Amino acid sequence: MRKKVKTSDVKIANRVRYDMGKIEELAESIEKFGIIHPPVVDEEMNIIAGGRRFTAMRDILKLEEIEVDVLQNTDEITRRELELEENIQRKDLTWQEELAATKELHELKIAIHGPRVKGIEVPGRWGVQDTADTIDRTKGSVSMDLKLAEGIEQYPEIADEPNKFQAMKKLKQLEEEAILRELSSREVDIEQDYVNLVQGDCLEELRKIPENSIALAVTDPPWGVGMDKNSQLSRKTTIEYDDSTEESLELIRLCAKELYRVLAEDSHLFMFCAITHLYSMIQSLEDAGFEVDSIPAVWVKEGGGSPAKGFSLPSAYEIFLHAWKGRRELNSGRSNVFQFNRVPSAQKVHSAQKPEALLEEIIELASDPGDTVVDCFAGSGATAIAAARRKRKAICIEKSPANFARMREHVNEFLIQEGVDRGGEVEEA
Ligand SMILES: C[S@@+](CC[C@H](N)C(=O)[O-])C[C@H]1O[C@@H](n2cnc3c(N)ncnc32)[C@H](O)[C@@H]1O
């Protein structure tokens, strides 16, 4: 119901809008064109929507009487809902105000309707899509507001960023720094942690592991084939290391020594390798103390369709070296040809990702349940997943923070989905 009231009778309090912004401009426009949408009040004359318009008329135009729309029979929650909905849809909120109001509205709606739980269909429950529909926005942009609003509570400095996108970038950076701080403060505890994901340089991190404590090493070092200079690589992999032949072979040489030290007296090592560097890698492993099978094992990459016609034969296999320390028998007899499907591109989180089934087979062959497996060039974390499936513990080291973040998410998702006991490791997403 629309009616004329005295401005002195209207009450305005507890507003979303605490920055009145360009209130003079609004007053000018009202003076010139009149008011199209009068402020909305409840029966007690409390402003529900249109607080800025009201302030412009009362404080700038000094009107003593104005028109308002009176909403009848509204409770406290409905009033707040209306107020938030209207405020959010206005274009002149600062980004900080907009996301605070979006979060409040979303939480209010959930309190009224109950939360929608992924995978469980209960009619009438409230989710992000419903909030997005209410305020005429996309689900993605509302999700971003909700994440940012929470982020600001944890890191208030984000609010100083000029816009939401910069703020999101800052939030990701701060979150990543916090993860790295947490991880670097942790000592590797192979007794406690079921899946231990470590961000750092493999040489430094391997040095923290006690000698003779690991049952098996399965790893896939940089290939030393100039990947860092290859612009054709998928966006899923971040090459943050020097992949020149010299650097890689030196890294593998030093790493072989550390792996020999941490491996148990009777244990095995499997190391993927570029065919071009086969003999240098055998040499490095032997120099470290391993006995090495000079005939590499082969992963025959099944699936992936027929290659296009061209001038060369695209490779459909990879090789890996098998080495051992002491004399531990393998758990079963098998040939050195391993036939396993490639990881479909759409499912990859790392361009060099190995199939978990292949790694499971290797782990099953050369370790026992409860043993610890190390992968010091972890990439996607496929070794951690394979080890967990086979009830082994895993220590997976990855140097690149970007690859590490993807690995962490990937492994975490697996652990949550399969309900694997994670000991003291990664917290839920
Ligand atoms: C060939 S990829 C491993 C892919 C992995 N096998 C998988 O299935 O996802 C090698 C990985 O080692 C990482 N890396 C390179 N230098 C490293 C170092 N010094 N310490 C630890 N990780 C390193 C790279 O960032 C890269 O992700």
The ligand as an ORCA input file, in Angstrom:
! r2SCAN-3c Opt
* xyz 0 1
  C      57.668    -36.630    -15.088
  S      56.816    -35.734    -13.874
  C      56.114    -36.989    -12.842
  C      54.696    -37.376    -13.219
  C      54.148    -38.454    -12.309
  N      54.813    -39.720    -12.521
  C      52.653    -38.658    -12.468
  O      52.209    -39.818    -12.667
  O      51.907    -37.691    -12.385
  C      58.128    -35.100    -12.888
  C      57.677    -34.168    -11.760
  O      58.806    -33.895    -10.934
  C      58.721    -32.548    -10.467
  N      60.085    -32.104    -10.101
  C      61.058    -31.588    -10.884
  N      62.166    -31.339    -10.172
  C      61.906    -31.720     -8.890
  C      62.657    -31.731     -7.691
  N      63.921    -31.277     -7.634
  N      62.062    -32.174     -6.559
  C      60.781    -32.649     -6.584
  N      60.007    -32.642     -7.695
  C      60.574    -32.192     -8.843
  C      58.140    -31.802    -11.639
  O      57.519    -30.580    -11.240
  C      57.162    -32.819    -12.233
  O      55.851    -32.615    -11.756
*
